[in-house]
Amino acid sequence: MAVPQQLRRIVILALTLLTFIACSAQGPGLATTPQPAAPGPARTILLLWHAWTPPADRALATVVERFNRANPGIQVVIQTRQVTSLRDDLANAVAEGGGPHLAIVSSHTLGSLAEEGALLPLDDLLAAQELERLLPTAVGAARVRHREGASLYGVPLTFDTLALYYNKANFSAAPPGDTDSLLRVARGLSDSRSDPPVWGLAYNLNLDRTIGYLYAFGGRIFDDEGNLVLGLDGRTGAEAWLEWLLALREDEGLLAGLDGIAVDNALMSQRALMTIDWAHALGRYSALWPGKLGVAPLPRLSGTNRLPQPYVQSDTLVLNARVGDGPERGAAVAFTRHLITDASQRELLRAGRQPVLMSLDLNAADLAVPTEMREAARVFRAQAEAGLPMPNTRAATETVWPVLTDMQGSVLRRLLTPAQAVEYADTTLRARLDQP
């Protein structure tokens, strides 16, 4: 019996639909937003992961919206992740064959991500002249060292480093420029016998806030070739640095120690007038001392007359290692260039992030960027230029940093002398890093 023409059309349509569904069922791939069904030229979709919080996340959304409007053939889609899980989420997703095309991650995570094969090296994607426009230490924090040299795995968008925060209401002149003046002024402002006590300086002595002064004492951990010298050429300076930290810890005229909660409580209750902290905390101190916030470079070390060299880390834009050499890669490079333009960098500055674009004029009067914020940005830029890129290899973050933290803590808790602590740390690192 002949099949009716209408039934034949239905069967053909059903078979066509099943074939389309089967062809569409692919394995895990780069996560994207589905292409619109409307006719017209196809767009390249890029998924971007980040863990920024307000107001920086809103500034990023503004920058992305501008890019999407100016580039109708490309659409960047933002997806927020938890800051505590972003690194692992990215590594796992790429290992499974998926993940976003782009992500914004802290520079200190680049080494482990690169080692796990999650990131695309970027050395050949941007011209040297483009990178030269950015803060050198921020770019350095995005390079990962390996046996053959160093490779760029992220493009810095913003940077973070340390500075001296102070309440201007208590200073008729410039803030202290050296450590002797800092301690003298701090002791003069302190009243440890009042209830509750008032402190001229509240200083969290954790490693990230103090290691810059190790270099001012002449201490070193590694030489320029990556050889461990903590117990050799760096020993004298490291021991002097630890002695200095111990003296701060035991100075009754200061609130200085490893108890970060006690330091924060003193600051937040207006019982401390100066502190040393990271640039990302700028908004916190602006709210604490409205209209009276002062930001100054870290004081020079009086004993050696040398400037401290705090670490500089950056928030970097990275590319998924699976982004192929095609439209997606070209679109990602175009978006990267957009993020380091004057307009984008200024938008991030308005949100309290420190811009890496060196040509951005921080002296220009801009009603959208308050004077206090521009003054602070000039200090942070100058401090970062004198700083050091934060080490980012897996060994640096998982081995060296914990050992140095233990070395410092054992001295401040009076468990070891500085000489004993340096000797033990040097021996431990040589064993774990397989260095003779």
SENUKOL-541950 format. One line per field, with one value per residue (C-alpha): x, y negated, z; residue in one letter. Coordinates in steps of 0.05 Angstrom, whole numbers. Example, Ala and Ser with C-alpha at 12.3 -4.5 7.8 and 13.67 -1.06 7.14 Angstrom:
REM residues 2
east 246 / 273;
north 90 / 21;
up 156 / 143;
aa A / S;
***
This chain:
REM residues 436
east 0 / 27 / 47 / 6 / 47 / 31 / 54 / 118 / 134 / 123 / 170 / 224 / 217 / 223 / 285 / 317 / 303 / 333 / 396 / 403 / 397 / 448 / 499 / 488 / 504 / 578 / 626 / 647 / 671 / 683 / 621 / 584 / 518 / 475 / 477 / 415 / 367 / 353 / 384 / 446 / 521 / 544 / 573 / 633 / 612 / 664 / 649 / 687 / 694 / 713 / 706 / 706 / 659 / 623 / 638 / 692 / 643 / 597 / 656 / 675 / 603 / 606 / 671 / 644 / 580 / 620 / 661 / 599 / 566 / 629 / 640 / 573 / 607 / 631 / 593 / 628 / 584 / 603 / 595 / 613 / 648 / 667 / 736 / 754 / 740 / 755 / 825 / 803 / 739 / 779 / 831 / 779 / 735 / 793 / 817 / 748 / 750 / 706 / 710 / 705 / 744 / 771 / 780 / 807 / 851 / 902 / 973 / 998 / 955 / 985 / 1042 / 999 / 947 / 1001 / 1032 / 965 / 958 / 898 / 925 / 946 / 1015 / 1006 / 1077 / 1059 / 988 / 1006 / 1062 / 1120 / 1101 / 1032 / 1060 / 1111 / 1053 / 1035 / 1065 / 1128 / 1121 / 1049 / 1071 / 1127 / 1076 / 1041 / 1103 / 1116 / 1189 / 1211 / 1276 / 1278 / 1263 / 1195 / 1129 / 1071 / 1007 / 963 / 954 / 950 / 887 / 897 / 951 / 956 / 1013 / 1024 / 1025 / 1020 / 948 / 939 / 886 / 905 / 869 / 928 / 983 / 999 / 1056 / 1076 / 1071 / 1135 / 1184 / 1230 / 1220 / 1253 / 1205 / 1146 / 1159 / 1173 / 1109 / 1069 / 1093 / 1076 / 1005 / 994 / 962 / 966 / 941 / 874 / 813 / 809 / 880 / 895 / 951 / 991 / 1008 / 970 / 1012 / 994 / 1063 / 1041 / 1090 / 1053 / 1055 / 1127 / 1169 / 1184 / 1229 / 1269 / 1297 / 1310 / 1354 / 1392 / 1360 / 1347 / 1313 / 1336 / 1388 / 1373 / 1385 / 1335 / 1387 / 1368 / 1412 / 1370 / 1423 / 1481 / 1484 / 1415 / 1427 / 1452 / 1395 / 1342 / 1365 / 1366 / 1295 / 1270 / 1304 / 1269 / 1201 / 1211 / 1228 / 1163 / 1124 / 1150 / 1146 / 1093 / 1081 / 1055 / 1002 / 1042 / 1036 / 1008 / 938 / 905 / 837 / 864 / 895 / 830 / 788 / 832 / 826 / 752 / 737 / 778 / 831 / 889 / 914 / 962 / 971 / 1004 / 957 / 943 / 915 / 851 / 833 / 829 / 753 / 754 / 798 / 761 / 699 / 737 / 768 / 721 / 754 / 815 / 847 / 921 / 961 / 1037 / 1093 / 1122 / 1175 / 1248 / 1287 / 1328 / 1382 / 1403 / 1372 / 1340 / 1268 / 1227 / 1207 / 1137 / 1108 / 1063 / 1009 / 959 / 891 / 905 / 863 / 879 / 858 / 834 / 888 / 835 / 818 / 837 / 874 / 812 / 756 / 752 / 826 / 823 / 762 / 796 / 857 / 811 / 776 / 842 / 865 / 799 / 811 / 877 / 852 / 850 / 774 / 771 / 828 / 796 / 731 / 768 / 802 / 734 / 715 / 775 / 821 / 892 / 902 / 963 / 963 / 1023 / 999 / 936 / 944 / 931 / 941 / 885 / 825 / 768 / 703 / 687 / 750 / 754 / 818 / 830 / 827 / 874 / 924 / 923 / 931 / 995 / 1024 / 1006 / 1036 / 1102 / 1104 / 1092 / 1148 / 1195 / 1167 / 1179 / 1133 / 1100 / 1128 / 1075 / 1105 / 1074 / 1138 / 1135 / 1063 / 1060 / 1130 / 1170 / 1115 / 1093 / 1166 / 1179 / 1114 / 1137 / 1206 / 1176 / 1124 / 1173 / 1214 / 1155 / 1129 / 1199 / 1204 / 1270 / 1323 / 1329 / 1393 / 1361 / 1298 / 1338 / 1381 / 1321 / 1283 / 1343 / 1354 / 1280 / 1276 / 1339 / 1309 / 1240 / 1266 / 1322 / 1375 / 1446;
north 0 / -68 / -115 / -179 / -241 / -278 / -220 / -214 / -287 / -277 / -217 / -256 / -315 / -270 / -236 / -303 / -327 / -264 / -272 / -344 / -324 / -268 / -315 / -366 / -317 / -332 / -318 / -372 / -436 / -509 / -536 / -586 / -621 / -591 / -628 / -668 / -636 / -701 / -706 / -749 / -744 / -695 / -724 / -698 / -684 / -689 / -667 / -704 / -680 / -726 / -732 / -808 / -837 / -905 / -957 / -926 / -876 / -933 / -969 / -905 / -898 / -969 / -956 / -892 / -926 / -980 / -927 / -888 / -951 / -970 / -900 / -872 / -809 / -790 / -781 / -773 / -739 / -748 / -693 / -704 / -650 / -644 / -673 / -613 / -563 / -601 / -572 / -500 / -510 / -535 / -480 / -425 / -452 / -457 / -387 / -361 / -395 / -455 / -518 / -591 / -623 / -676 / -686 / -738 / -706 / -729 / -727 / -683 / -625 / -627 / -579 / -521 / -534 / -535 / -472 / -437 / -457 / -502 / -566 / -589 / -623 / -695 / -715 / -717 / -746 / -818 / -860 / -879 / -953 / -938 / -905 / -961 / -1009 / -970 / -972 / -929 / -895 / -877 / -846 / -810 / -781 / -751 / -716 / -645 / -623 / -555 / -523 / -555 / -625 / -657 / -657 / -706 / -671 / -730 / -803 / -847 / -890 / -918 / -912 / -908 / -928 / -957 / -1029 / -1067 / -1088 / -1143 / -1190 / -1260 / -1291 / -1271 / -1299 / -1373 / -1356 / -1301 / -1229 / -1195 / -1181 / -1132 / -1077 / -1114 / -1172 / -1124 / -1090 / -1154 / -1187 / -1123 / -1118 / -1191 / -1181 / -1117 / -1113 / -1041 / -1057 / -1084 / -1039 / -1019 / -1034 / -1079 / -1061 / -1106 / -1046 / -980 / -934 / -863 / -829 / -772 / -755 / -788 / -856 / -853 / -816 / -880 / -901 / -836 / -863 / -932 / -896 / -864 / -796 / -750 / -683 / -667 / -698 / -722 / -652 / -620 / -590 / -589 / -639 / -649 / -615 / -643 / -714 / -728 / -704 / -769 / -810 / -758 / -752 / -828 / -832 / -780 / -816 / -880 / -846 / -817 / -886 / -913 / -855 / -869 / -946 / -967 / -1031 / -995 / -945 / -898 / -823 / -763 / -772 / -805 / -805 / -848 / -897 / -901 / -911 / -969 / -1002 / -992 / -1019 / -1082 / -1063 / -1062 / -1120 / -1087 / -1019 / -984 / -948 / -928 / -975 / -934 / -958 / -1031 / -1033 / -1007 / -1063 / -1115 / -1096 / -1093 / -1162 / -1200 / -1263 / -1250 / -1191 / -1195 / -1145 / -1147 / -1102 / -1053 / -1088 / -1079 / -1033 / -1079 / -1029 / -1016 / -1078 / -1031 / -1029 / -967 / -926 / -900 / -847 / -868 / -821 / -832 / -810 / -780 / -761 / -690 / -648 / -576 / -531 / -500 / -565 / -548 / -590 / -619 / -670 / -658 / -672 / -735 / -759 / -745 / -786 / -844 / -842 / -840 / -903 / -936 / -923 / -960 / -1023 / -1090 / -1089 / -1018 / -1030 / -1094 / -1057 / -1006 / -1063 / -1093 / -1026 / -1028 / -982 / -1005 / -1012 / -982 / -1029 / -1075 / -1128 / -1139 / -1209 / -1205 / -1280 / -1299 / -1331 / -1283 / -1295 / -1221 / -1203 / -1237 / -1274 / -1228 / -1167 / -1198 / -1217 / -1146 / -1117 / -1159 / -1131 / -1059 / -1066 / -1095 / -1041 / -986 / -1012 / -1003 / -935 / -863 / -817 / -768 / -698 / -654 / -585 / -525 / -516 / -589 / -585 / -514 / -505 / -570 / -614 / -565 / -554 / -629 / -638 / -586 / -618 / -686 / -658 / -616 / -679 / -723 / -669 / -661 / -589 / -599 / -653 / -689 / -651 / -584 / -601 / -621 / -558 / -513 / -547 / -543 / -469 / -454 / -490 / -456 / -389 / -403 / -440 / -390 / -444 / -427;
up 0 / -20 / 36 / 33 / 12 / 77 / 120 / 80 / 94 / 168 / 169 / 132 / 179 / 240 / 213 / 198 / 269 / 300 / 257 / 280 / 353 / 345 / 312 / 367 / 424 / 433 / 490 / 540 / 507 / 522 / 557 / 515 / 509 / 453 / 387 / 371 / 322 / 286 / 216 / 208 / 216 / 270 / 333 / 372 / 443 / 499 / 570 / 625 / 696 / 753 / 829 / 837 / 888 / 889 / 866 / 821 / 791 / 768 / 737 / 700 / 675 / 649 / 612 / 582 / 559 / 523 / 488 / 466 / 438 / 400 / 373 / 349 / 322 / 392 / 456 / 523 / 575 / 649 / 701 / 774 / 815 / 888 / 902 / 945 / 889 / 825 / 815 / 826 / 787 / 727 / 731 / 737 / 681 / 632 / 651 / 633 / 566 / 583 / 624 / 604 / 548 / 595 / 670 / 717 / 770 / 821 / 794 / 851 / 823 / 753 / 766 / 789 / 734 / 681 / 709 / 705 / 632 / 643 / 612 / 544 / 541 / 518 / 497 / 423 / 429 / 450 / 422 / 467 / 459 / 488 / 551 / 559 / 572 / 635 / 705 / 700 / 767 / 752 / 686 / 723 / 772 / 711 / 685 / 708 / 715 / 689 / 670 / 601 / 627 / 639 / 602 / 605 / 626 / 643 / 624 / 687 / 693 / 763 / 816 / 892 / 939 / 1008 / 1035 / 1100 / 1118 / 1170 / 1199 / 1176 / 1236 / 1279 / 1234 / 1224 / 1177 / 1128 / 1152 / 1176 / 1120 / 1156 / 1207 / 1264 / 1255 / 1246 / 1312 / 1349 / 1325 / 1337 / 1409 / 1420 / 1396 / 1437 / 1505 / 1527 / 1597 / 1575 / 1575 / 1520 / 1497 / 1438 / 1390 / 1345 / 1301 / 1293 / 1250 / 1230 / 1227 / 1181 / 1126 / 1069 / 1104 / 1128 / 1077 / 1039 / 1097 / 1093 / 1028 / 1059 / 1111 / 1054 / 1063 / 1004 / 994 / 923 / 878 / 807 / 779 / 827 / 875 / 948 / 987 / 1050 / 1094 / 1053 / 1025 / 1052 / 1123 / 1156 / 1129 / 1145 / 1217 / 1225 / 1196 / 1246 / 1304 / 1282 / 1278 / 1347 / 1374 / 1344 / 1374 / 1444 / 1440 / 1492 / 1454 / 1393 / 1375 / 1332 / 1325 / 1288 / 1315 / 1256 / 1290 / 1347 / 1297 / 1257 / 1319 / 1342 / 1273 / 1264 / 1334 / 1320 / 1371 / 1321 / 1279 / 1230 / 1197 / 1138 / 1091 / 1020 / 966 / 960 / 1030 / 1007 / 1010 / 1081 / 1106 / 1066 / 1105 / 1170 / 1164 / 1116 / 1090 / 1134 / 1100 / 1085 / 1044 / 1041 / 1016 / 1065 / 1108 / 1089 / 1136 / 1179 / 1196 / 1123 / 1091 / 1040 / 1015 / 1030 / 969 / 982 / 937 / 879 / 855 / 799 / 777 / 709 / 649 / 627 / 567 / 570 / 542 / 496 / 460 / 389 / 338 / 306 / 317 / 391 / 402 / 360 / 397 / 464 / 444 / 422 / 489 / 526 / 490 / 508 / 583 / 583 / 547 / 582 / 589 / 618 / 666 / 690 / 703 / 746 / 784 / 800 / 831 / 877 / 836 / 820 / 745 / 710 / 651 / 663 / 614 / 654 / 682 / 757 / 764 / 716 / 749 / 737 / 774 / 770 / 808 / 877 / 894 / 953 / 908 / 856 / 910 / 937 / 867 / 857 / 921 / 904 / 834 / 862 / 915 / 863 / 819 / 878 / 895 / 872 / 832 / 879 / 865 / 832 / 819 / 852 / 893 / 916 / 939 / 966 / 994 / 1003 / 1031 / 1086 / 1107 / 1111 / 1150 / 1200 / 1204 / 1221 / 1269 / 1308 / 1323 / 1341 / 1388 / 1420 / 1399 / 1361 / 1357 / 1289 / 1275 / 1290 / 1250 / 1188 / 1193 / 1200 / 1143 / 1097 / 1112 / 1102 / 1035 / 1009 / 1024 / 995 / 934 / 922 / 924 / 947;
aa M / A / V / P / Q / Q / L / R / R / I / V / I / L / A / L / T / L / L / T / F / I / A / C / S / A / Q / G / P / G / L / A / T / T / P / Q / P / A / A / P / G / P / A / R / T / I / L / L / L / W / H / A / W / T / P / P / A / D / R / A / L / A / T / V / V / E / R / F / N / R / A / N / P / G / I / Q / V / V / I / Q / T / R / Q / V / T / S / L / R / D / D / L / A / N / A / V / A / E / G / G / G / P / H / L / A / I / V / S / S / H / T / L / G / S / L / A / E / E / G / A / L / L / P / L / D / D / L / L / A / A / Q / E / L / E / R / L / L / P / T / A / V / G / A / A / R / V / R / H / R / E / G / A / S / L / Y / G / V / P / L / T / F / D / T / L / A / L / Y / Y / N / K / A / N / F / S / A / A / P / P / G / D / T / D / S / L / L / R / V / A / R / G / L / S / D / S / R / S / D / P / P / V / W / G / L / A / Y / N / L / N / L / D / R / T / I / G / Y / L / Y / A / F / G / G / R / I / F / D / D / E / G / N / L / V / L / G / L / D / G / R / T / G / A / E / A / W / L / E / W / L / L / A / L / R / E / D / E / G / L / L / A / G / L / D / G / I / A / V / D / N / A / L / M / S / Q / R / A / L / M / T / I / D / W / A / H / A / L / G / R / Y / S / A / L / W / P / G / K / L / G / V / A / P / L / P / R / L / S / G / T / N / R / L / P / Q / P / Y / V / Q / S / D / T / L / V / L / N / A / R / V / G / D / G / P / E / R / G / A / A / V / A / F / T / R / H / L / I / T / D / A / S / Q / R / E / L / L / R / A / G / R / Q / P / V / L / M / S / L / D / L / N / A / A / D / L / A / V / P / T / E / M / R / E / A / A / R / V / F / R / A / Q / A / E / A / G / L / P / M / P / N / T / R / A / A / T / E / T / V / W / P / V / L / T / D / M / Q / G / S / V / L / R / R / L / L / T / P / A / Q / A / V / E / Y / A / D / T / T / L / R / A / R / L / D / Q / P;
***
